[in-house]
Amino acid sequence: MNWDDIVGFLLTFPDTELTTTWNNPAIKTGGRLVAWWRDAADSPESIALKVDPSEKLALIADPNSPFYTIEHFEKTGTQAVLVQPELVPAQELQELLTEAWRLNAKARVRRDWEAQQ
């Protein structure tokens, strides 16, 4: 998946919009970040996606994992991981993006969506 695929996938969820954060393209739900593009020296051509804190630890624990974090996220307590999207199978990335949306969606919106699944 590339960023355009990620945007297209996430915009299928309710109350979700394409916006920006710190001049980077981002997807938010109810004003909360779900995922954003980050192309910086410490995170080239990567996406950041919100994760549960225990999931973050699991994803970055293996040094061979494509998922990683950066000093800035650790200093600010940002509960997100980074990954170059082409390094992860599309289905796995979609599952993580779905969970990122669920973690950040308003409770009513999430419950309504889950009831329809």
C-alpha positions as CSV (number, residue, x, y, z in Angstrom):
1,M,0.0,0.0,0.0
2,N,1.1,3.6,-0.6
3,W,-0.2,6.8,1.1
4,D,-3.0,7.2,-1.5
5,D,-4.2,3.6,-0.8
6,I,-4.1,4.3,2.9
7,V,-6.1,7.5,2.5
8,G,-8.6,5.7,0.4
9,F,-8.9,2.9,2.9
10,L,-9.3,5.1,5.9
11,L,-11.8,7.5,4.3
12,T,-14.3,4.6,4.1
13,F,-14.7,4.9,7.9
14,P,-17.3,7.2,9.3
15,D,-16.4,10.7,10.6
16,T,-13.0,10.5,9.0
17,E,-11.3,13.3,7.0
18,L,-8.1,14.0,5.1
19,T,-6.3,16.9,6.8
20,T,-2.8,17.9,7.9
21,T,-0.7,17.8,11.0
22,W,2.6,19.8,11.2
23,N,2.4,20.3,7.4
24,N,2.1,16.6,6.8
25,P,-0.9,14.9,5.2
26,A,-3.0,13.1,7.9
27,I,-6.2,11.3,8.5
28,K,-8.3,12.2,11.5
29,T,-11.5,10.9,13.0
30,G,-13.5,13.3,15.2
31,G,-10.5,15.6,15.2
32,R,-8.1,12.9,16.5
33,L,-5.1,11.7,14.5
34,V,-5.3,8.1,13.1
35,A,-2.4,8.1,10.7
36,W,-0.1,10.6,9.0
37,W,2.6,10.7,6.4
38,R,6.1,11.4,7.7
39,D,9.1,11.8,5.4
40,A,11.9,13.1,7.6
41,A,15.6,12.1,8.3
42,D,14.5,9.9,11.2
43,S,11.5,8.4,9.4
44,P,11.9,8.4,5.6
45,E,8.8,7.7,3.5
46,S,6.9,6.3,6.5
47,I,3.5,6.5,7.9
48,A,2.8,6.9,11.6
49,L,-0.3,5.2,12.9
50,K,-1.8,5.4,16.4
51,V,-1.6,2.1,18.4
52,D,-2.5,0.9,21.8
53,P,0.5,1.3,24.1
54,S,0.9,-2.5,24.6
55,E,0.6,-3.0,20.8
56,K,3.3,-0.4,20.3
57,L,5.7,-2.4,22.5
58,A,5.0,-5.6,20.7
59,L,5.4,-4.1,17.3
60,I,8.8,-2.5,18.0
61,A,10.2,-5.2,20.2
62,D,11.7,-7.3,17.4
63,P,14.7,-5.6,15.8
64,N,13.8,-7.3,12.5
65,S,10.3,-5.8,12.5
66,P,9.6,-3.1,10.0
67,F,7.8,-1.1,12.7
68,Y,9.8,1.4,14.7
69,T,9.6,4.5,16.8
70,I,11.6,7.7,17.1
71,E,13.1,9.8,19.9
72,H,10.5,12.5,19.4
73,F,7.6,10.0,19.9
74,E,9.2,8.7,23.0
75,K,9.8,12.1,24.5
76,T,6.3,13.3,23.8
77,G,4.6,10.0,24.7
78,T,3.1,9.7,21.2
79,Q,1.3,6.3,21.1
80,A,2.2,5.6,17.4
81,V,4.5,3.5,15.4
82,L,6.2,4.2,12.1
83,V,6.6,1.9,9.1
84,Q,7.4,2.2,5.5
85,P,4.1,0.9,4.1
86,E,5.5,-1.2,1.3
87,L,7.3,-3.4,3.9
88,V,4.0,-4.7,5.4
89,P,1.5,-6.9,3.7
90,A,-1.6,-4.9,2.8
91,Q,-4.0,-7.0,4.9
92,E,-1.8,-6.5,8.0
93,L,-1.6,-2.8,7.4
94,Q,-5.3,-2.6,6.9
95,E,-5.9,-4.4,10.2
96,L,-3.6,-1.9,12.0
97,L,-5.2,1.1,10.3
98,T,-8.7,-0.2,11.3
99,E,-7.5,-0.6,14.9
100,A,-6.0,2.9,14.8
101,W,-9.4,4.3,13.7
102,R,-11.2,2.3,16.4
103,L,-8.9,3.6,19.1
104,N,-9.5,7.2,18.1
105,A,-13.1,7.3,16.9
106,K,-15.8,8.8,19.1
107,A,-17.5,6.0,21.1
108,R,-20.9,6.5,19.5
109,V,-19.4,6.5,16.0
110,R,-17.3,3.4,16.7
111,R,-20.3,1.5,18.2
112,D,-22.5,2.4,15.2
113,W,-19.8,1.2,12.8
114,E,-19.2,-2.0,14.8
115,A,-23.0,-2.8,14.8
116,Q,-23.0,-2.6,11.0
117,Q,-20.0,-5.0,10.6
